Amino acid sequence: MSPLTALTYVLPHHLLSSLARRLAYSQNPRIKQWLIDTVIKKFGVDMNEAAQPDPNAYPSFNAFFTRALREGVRVPDPDPRAFLMPADGHVSQCGPIESGRIFQAKGQSFTVEELLGDAAMAAPFADGLFATIYLSPRDYHRVHMPCDGRLIDTVHVPGRLFSVGTDAVASVPRLFARNERLVCHFETEFGPMVQVMVGALLVSGVETVWSGVEIPPYGHHITRKDWRDKDIRLGRFAEMARFNYGSTVITLLPPGVAELAPNLHAESPVRLGERLATRIG
């Protein structure tokens, strides 16, 4: 464990994230432009992909961070059997869920029940598939649907806000099941599907297309919202949510439905719309 990761155990996670959020939403021209220019230079952000390529045109750093892409920059895999990659980034881990446990990193794992905060909702995924996608500061920060789905409910699970960088993932036990997150349950033609929006240190805002900002406020207890009566249906490749200042999305599929794309492995760079998995049958 690096000294920086060790330090995060004692840092006031939510206070620091709240302060970072204020900076991200600041419309002070000097502050917002310094933040935008710094990230573009440090992380090599390709503004030619953005719907608004002018870095000076964004009213705040968060507006830049959640920028839309130009039409046609990302396209869905044309095979209707393909489940789509939900975001740009790289694979943290992916593979089978083994007896209800999700692999995090060498020597580290957590249960589906811990991640979802609900034993009954976790049961259908006990031997399914998972993919954990890390979005770096250079990436497009909107999350899309791997397949068609009808929103069933969301669960806001309170927690810490550890970094989700490589060292933290390798050394903080059960990291993704400890961080603040929004669990989104969908009903599909093949059964349940889950997308989990995981917050992180300084990058903890989550906003959905159906209800706007969900996190913050940060939670003190698990909060469930039932959306069945709203009949919210999102198509394959449609935008689902966004990180107001980045992090990680975890996709869960039930067993016997799909096989992960064979080229995927830890640290694979991925783009929205590429093949995540292929429907069986």
N, C-alpha and C positions, 0 to 999 in steps of 0.2 A: 504494500500500500504506500503510495506516495505521501509526502508530508502534506500536500495540498488536500488530498482526499481525506487524510486523517483529521485535518483541521475542520472539514465540513461537518464532522460529528458534533462539534460544539458551536458552530456558527448559528446565529438566529435566522434560519432559512426563510421564513415567511416575511420577516422584516426586511431582509436584504432584497427579496423578490418584489416587495411592495415599493421599495425605493427605486429599483431598476425599472419597474413599471411606470413610475412617474417620469423618469427620464425618457422612456420609450414613447410616451404620449405627449411629451413636451413639444410645443410648437415654436419655441424659441429658435429663431433661425440659426444661430451659432451652434447651439447644443445639438439640434437635430441633424444639421448638415455635417458636423464633426463626427457624429456617430455613424451616419450613413457612409461617409467617405472612408472612415476607418475600416468598416466591415468590408466594403467593396475592395479596398486595397489589400487588406490582410488575408481575406479568404478567396479572392479572385472571383467575385460575383460577376456573372455574365449578364450585363444589363441589356444586351441585344435580344435576350429571350423575353424580356418584360413587356407587357402591354404599354407601359410608360417607361421608355428607356432613359429618360432624363432624370438623374439622381436628385437634381435640384427641385423637381416638380412635386416631390412628396411633402405633405404638410407636417409629418412627424416621422420619427424612426420606425414606429410600429406600422405606419402606412407603407413604408418601404419594405419592411420585413414581411408583411403579408401581401405583397404585390401580386397582381394577377399576371399570368403569362399571355404572350401573344397567341392568337388563334392558330392552331396547327403545330405549335411548338412541341406539344405532347399529344400523341394519338393512342387510342386503345388498341391492344392486340386484336386483329380482326377475327380470330377464331372464337366463335361464340362459346366454345367449351372452356375458354381461358378465364381464370380468375385474375383480376388485374392487380398490379402493384399499386398500393394506395397512395404512395408519396415518393418524392425524390429523396435520395439519401444513400445510406448503405446498410446492408444487412448486419445487425448486431448478432443475431442468431436466428436459425429457423430449423424446422424439423418436426418429428413426431412428438406429441405429448405422451409421455410414458407413465401410465398409472396415475394420471392426474397431475404430473409434475412437468414444469416447463424449464428447459435448460437455459441458464443465464450466461454462465462462463465457466471456465475450469474450476470445478469444486463448488459451484454455486447453482442453486435451482430454487424454485418456489412452486407452490401449488396453484392450480387454476382457481380454486376456492379463495385462496388468499388474494389473488389478483382481482377477481370479480367481486369479492366481498359477499358472496352468496353461494351456499353449498348446492342448492337446488338448480340454480342457473349454471353452475359450473359442471354439473354431472354430464350433460350431453357432450362435453369436450374432453372427457377423461382420457380418451385414446385417439384424439384427433390430431390436427396439425396446427402449428403456430409459426408466425413470422414476426420478428421484432425489427422494426426499421428505425434507424437513427437519422434524424434530420439535422445536418450541420448548419452553422450560420450562413453558409453560401447558398443553401438550397431553397427551393420553392416551399413555402410553409403552409400550404393548404393540403388537406387530406381528402381523398376521393373514395368512391365506393368500388370494391373489388367485383361486385355483382349487383344485380337488382335486389332491392330489399325494402321491407316495410318496417318502420321504426316501432319497436314494442315498448321499450323503456330505457331510461338512462339512470345510472347509479353514480353519484358523486361520492367517491371514497376519500376521506381526509387522510393526510399523512405528512411525511417529511418532504423535502425538496432537495435530495441529494443530486449532485451532478450526474449526468448519464454518459459522461466521457468514458473512454476505454478503461482507464485505471479504476474508476469507481465501479463500473460494471463487473470488473474482474475481482474486486476486493470487498465490496459492500454486500453482505448477505441479503438475499431477497429484495434487492434494490427496487425493482419495478413493482413489487407488492407492498413496498413501504412508502413510495412517493405518492403525493396527491394525484388523483386521476379521475377521468370521466369515462365510465364504461357504457358503451352504446350497444344495445341488443337489437338485432334485426331478425325478422322472419323472412325466409327466402323459400324458393321452390324446393330446395333440397333439405330444409331444416333451419336451425338457428345459425347465426353468424354474429361474431362480436368484433367491434373495433374499440380498442382501449387507447384513449389519449392520455399519455403519461406526462405530468409536469416535471420540471427539474429546477435546480438552483438558478435563479435569475430569469428563468424562461418558463413561467408557470401559468400563462394565460391560455384558456381554451374557450373558443367560440364556435357554436354550431349554426348551421343554416336554418334550423327550425326554431331556435329560441334565443339566438344571440349569445351574449357573454354568459358562460356558466361558471368559470373559475377565473379570477376571484369573484366573489368572496371565498376565502378558504374555509373549509368545513371543520366542524368539531365532532360531527357524527355522520354516519352514512345516510345519504339522502336519496330517495328513489322518486322518480317521476314516471308515471304511466302515460304513454302516448297513444295507446291503442285506439282510443275514440277519435283521435285527430286524423287517422288514416294518412300518415305521412309516408309517402313512397318515393324512394330515390333510385334513379336508374344507374346501371353499370357505368362507371367513369364519372358520374355526377359528383360535384363537390359536396362533402359531408360536413366538414368542420375545418378550423384553422387554429394554429398555435399563434397566439399573440406574443411572439418572442420565443419560438421554437421547441423541440424536444424529441419525443419518441412515440410511435404508434405501434400497437401490437394487434395483429389480426389472428383470430381463432376460427378454425373450421372444424366441424364434427367429423368423426371417423367414417371411412368408406365413401367419402364424397369426392376427394381429389387427391392428386399426387403433386408434390411440389416440383417446380421446374428444376430439371437436373443440374442446371448451371449455377444455382443459388447455393451460397455457403457464407460463413462468417466473413465479413468485410467486403462482400461483393458490392460494387457500386450499382445502384438501381435508379430507374427513372419511373415516374408516374406513367401508368398505362402499359408497362411491360408485363410479361406473363409472370404471375406469382405462382400459379398452380394450374393444373389441367383437370377438368371434370372427368371422373371415371364413368365410363359407359356412354 
